[in-house]
Amino acid sequence: MENSIIKKMGQSLIAENYSIAKEIHNNVFNKNHTINEEEALQYRAVFLTYIGEALAGDELENHLGKVEEWAKGLGNYSYAKNIPLDEVMIDLPIYRNSIYSFLSQRFAEEKMTFADFRSIIDQIDPIIDKVIYAFSQSYVNNHAAEFRKQSDELIELSVPIVPLTKNVAILPLIGTLDTYRAKLLTEKTLESAATLGITHLIIDLSGVHAVDAIVAQNLFQLHDALKLIGVTAIISGLRPELAQTLVSLGISFKNFLVVHSLPQALPLAGLSINLEG
């Protein structure tokens, strides 16, 4: 096929980009989506223009960058609009079908052969495949970033160091301490203790239901690390069943300041509770 014919097809695609975009739009547009119709049409028309430019240009590779950026933008846009990934993935083949339908009509008008049609499709397919890959990657990256953000927020909530005075803070722990959470506990607690400049930290375990040997070892490491930065750790609220578990694991807290309850821990940190009205 002569390059002039390929370029002519590309130019036709550019010239008719909006009408093809409308056809695609009518086939895939979901009324439940909070998408501005004109904005969506323009977005589709831009992609069709890039396809046309790739056909009308000299080097396909020179146009793949634009296509990739468009696809990444589509991924960002779809994620921001809460459009499910599978819905957009189902829509993408409609782009291919609409482009092929348009080109087949032009080829019929030009009385060209199937081999000619096959040649031009061989140039379009890599572009659309690039779109599908770049879009998927962008959407998944957005999802992963949001997941990391939510995980970081949960981590902050799971290590809630609360200052009681300038020198004293409390770390109330709730739920199950697994290995991952215990590791984060050590990192976040040391960071917060140093930032606050406290001298005493009460670690209240009354809301903790289960620990294992590795977690207990992390608590030992946290205790020793706090000591190195000048913070005295006080353990309070160790539940009887939890204490039994630790003893059965051969773990001893004899070098720790351990008290039964939070009110008993406060005097050790230089604080007192005024029970009188």
C-alpha positions in Angstrom: 0.0 0.0 0.0 1.3 3.4 -0.8 2.0 5.8 2.0 -0.2 8.4 0.4 -3.2 6.1 0.9 -2.4 5.5 4.6 -2.0 9.2 5.1 -5.3 9.8 3.4 -7.0 7.4 5.8 -5.4 9.2 8.7 -6.5 12.6 7.5 -10.1 11.2 7.1 -10.0 9.9 10.6 -8.9 13.4 11.9 -11.6 15.1 9.8 -14.3 12.8 11.1 -13.1 12.5 14.7 -16.1 14.1 16.3 -18.7 12.1 14.4 -16.8 8.8 15.2 -16.5 10.0 18.8 -20.2 10.5 19.0 -20.8 7.0 17.7 -18.5 5.5 20.3 -20.1 7.7 22.9 -23.6 6.5 22.1 -22.5 2.9 22.4 -20.6 3.2 25.7 -22.1 6.2 27.5 -23.5 5.1 30.9 -26.2 7.6 32.2 -25.3 6.5 35.7 -21.9 8.0 35.4 -21.3 11.6 36.6 -19.6 12.5 33.3 -20.2 15.7 31.3 -21.3 14.4 27.9 -19.5 17.2 25.9 -16.3 16.6 27.9 -16.5 12.9 27.2 -17.0 13.5 23.5 -14.0 15.9 23.3 -11.9 13.3 25.2 -12.8 10.6 22.7 -12.2 12.9 19.7 -8.7 13.7 20.9 -7.8 10.0 20.9 -9.1 9.6 17.4 -7.1 12.6 16.3 -4.0 10.9 17.7 -4.8 7.7 15.8 -5.2 9.8 12.6 -2.0 11.6 13.2 -0.2 8.3 13.7 -1.4 7.1 10.3 -0.8 10.4 8.5 2.7 10.9 10.0 5.9 9.3 9.1 7.0 7.4 12.2 4.5 5.5 14.4 6.7 5.6 17.5 6.6 9.4 17.5 2.9 9.3 18.3 2.8 6.6 20.9 3.9 9.0 23.6 0.8 11.2 23.0 -1.4 8.1 23.0 0.1 6.8 26.2 -0.5 10.1 28.0 -4.1 10.1 26.8 -4.6 6.6 28.2 -3.0 7.5 31.5 -5.3 10.6 31.6 -8.3 8.3 31.0 -7.2 6.1 33.8 -6.9 9.0 36.2 -10.2 10.4 35.0 -12.1 7.1 35.3 -10.8 6.5 38.8 -11.6 10.0 39.9 -15.2 9.5 38.6 -15.5 6.2 40.4 -16.0 4.3 37.2 -15.3 0.6 37.7 -12.3 -0.7 35.9 -14.2 -3.6 34.3 -16.7 -1.2 32.8 -14.1 0.9 31.0 -12.2 -2.2 29.9 -15.3 -3.5 28.3 -15.8 -0.1 26.5 -12.3 0.0 25.0 -12.9 -2.6 22.2 -15.7 -0.4 21.0 -13.1 2.2 20.0 -11.4 -0.4 17.9 -14.6 -1.6 16.3 -15.8 2.0 15.5 -12.4 2.9 13.9 -12.4 -0.3 11.8 -16.0 0.3 10.7 -15.1 3.8 9.6 -12.0 2.8 7.7 -13.8 -0.2 6.0 -16.3 2.3 4.6 -13.4 4.5 3.3 -11.6 1.5 1.8 -14.8 0.4 0.0 -15.1 3.9 -1.5 -11.4 3.7 -2.5 -11.9 0.1 -3.9 -9.0 -1.2 -2.0 -8.1 -4.8 -1.2 -8.3 -6.8 2.0 -4.5 -6.8 2.1 -4.5 -3.0 2.1 -7.0 -3.0 4.9 -5.0 -5.5 6.9 -1.9 -3.4 6.5 -3.4 -0.3 8.0 -5.0 -2.4 10.9 -1.5 -3.7 11.7 -0.5 -0.1 12.4 -3.6 0.7 14.5 -3.6 -2.4 16.7 -0.3 -1.6 18.5 -1.7 1.9 19.3 -4.9 0.5 20.9 -3.0 -2.2 22.7 -0.8 0.5 24.1 -3.9 2.4 25.3 -5.3 -0.6 27.1 -2.0 -1.3 28.9 -1.4 2.4 29.8 -4.9 2.9 31.0 -4.9 -0.3 33.1 -1.6 0.6 34.7 -2.8 4.2 35.4 -6.0 3.0 37.0 -4.3 0.4 39.1 -1.7 2.9 40.2 -4.4 5.2 41.4 -6.1 2.5 43.3 -2.8 1.4 44.9 -2.0 5.0 45.9 -5.4 5.4 47.5 -5.0 2.0 49.3 -1.6 3.1 50.6 -3.1 6.4 51.8 -5.9 4.7 53.7 -3.4 2.1 55.1 -1.2 5.0 56.4 -4.2 6.6 58.0 -5.2 3.3 59.7 -1.6 2.9 60.9 -1.7 6.4 62.4 -5.0 5.5 64.2 -3.6 2.1 65.4 -0.7 3.9 67.2 -2.5 6.8 68.9 0.0 8.4 71.3 -1.9 10.9 73.4 0.0 13.5 75.4 -1.3 13.9 79.0 1.2 16.5 80.0 4.4 18.0 78.6 6.4 15.0 79.8 3.9 12.2 79.9 1.9 10.4 77.1 -0.2 7.3 76.8 -0.3 4.7 74.1 -3.7 2.9 74.4 -3.6 -0.3 72.2 -6.7 -2.1 71.1 -7.3 -5.3 69.3 -4.8 -8.0 68.1 -1.1 -7.1 67.9 0.2 -9.0 64.9 3.8 -8.9 63.7 3.2 -6.2 61.1 1.4 -3.9 63.4 4.0 -4.5 66.2 6.8 -3.5 63.8 4.9 -0.3 62.9 4.2 0.3 66.6 7.9 0.4 67.3 8.7 2.8 64.5 5.8 5.2 65.0 6.1 5.2 68.8 9.8 6.1 68.8 9.2 8.8 66.2 6.3 10.3 68.2 8.1 10.0 71.6 11.1 11.9 70.2 8.9 14.6 68.6 6.9 15.2 71.7 10.0 15.2 73.9 8.3 13.1 76.7 10.0 11.4 79.6 7.4 8.8 80.4 5.1 6.7 78.1 2.3 4.6 79.5 1.6 1.6 77.2 -1.9 0.4 78.1 -2.6 -3.1 76.9 -6.1 -3.5 78.5 -7.6 -3.6 75.0 -5.2 -6.1 73.5 -6.6 -9.6 73.1 -3.6 -11.6 71.7 0.1 -11.4 71.1 2.7 -14.0 70.1 6.4 -14.4 70.8 7.5 -12.2 67.9 5.2 -9.4 69.0 6.3 -9.7 72.6 9.9 -9.4 71.3 8.9 -6.2 69.6 7.6 -4.9 72.8 10.9 -5.7 74.5 12.7 -3.9 71.7 10.4 -0.9 72.0 11.0 -0.8 75.7 14.8 -0.8 75.3 14.7 1.7 72.4 12.6 4.1 74.5 15.0 3.8 77.3 17.9 4.7 75.0 16.2 8.0 74.1 15.4 8.9 77.7 11.8 7.7 77.9 10.6 5.4 80.7 8.0 2.9 79.5 5.3 1.8 81.9 3.1 -1.2 80.9 -0.5 -1.2 82.3 -3.6 -3.3 81.8 -2.0 -6.6 81.0 -5.0 -9.0 80.9 -4.7 -12.3 82.9 -5.1 -14.5 79.8 -2.5 -12.4 78.0 -0.1 -12.8 80.9 -0.7 -16.5 80.9 0.1 -16.7 77.2 3.4 -14.7 77.7 4.4 -16.9 80.6 3.7 -20.1 78.6 6.0 -18.6 75.9 8.8 -18.2 78.5 8.6 -14.4 78.3 9.3 -12.4 81.4 8.5 -8.7 82.1 10.6 -8.6 85.2 12.7 -5.7 83.9 9.6 -3.7 83.0 7.5 -1.3 85.0 4.3 -3.3 85.0 1.1 -2.3 86.8 -2.4 -3.6 86.9 -4.3 -0.6 85.6 -3.9 2.9 84.2 -4.7 4.6 87.5 -1.8 2.7 89.0 0.5 3.8 86.1 -0.1 7.5 86.5 1.8 8.0 89.8 4.8 6.2 88.4 4.8 8.9 85.7 4.5 11.7 88.3 0.8 12.2 87.8 -2.2 11.8 90.1 -5.9 11.6 89.8 -8.0 14.0 91.8 -11.1 12.1 92.8 -12.6 14.9 94.8 -15.2 17.0 93.0 
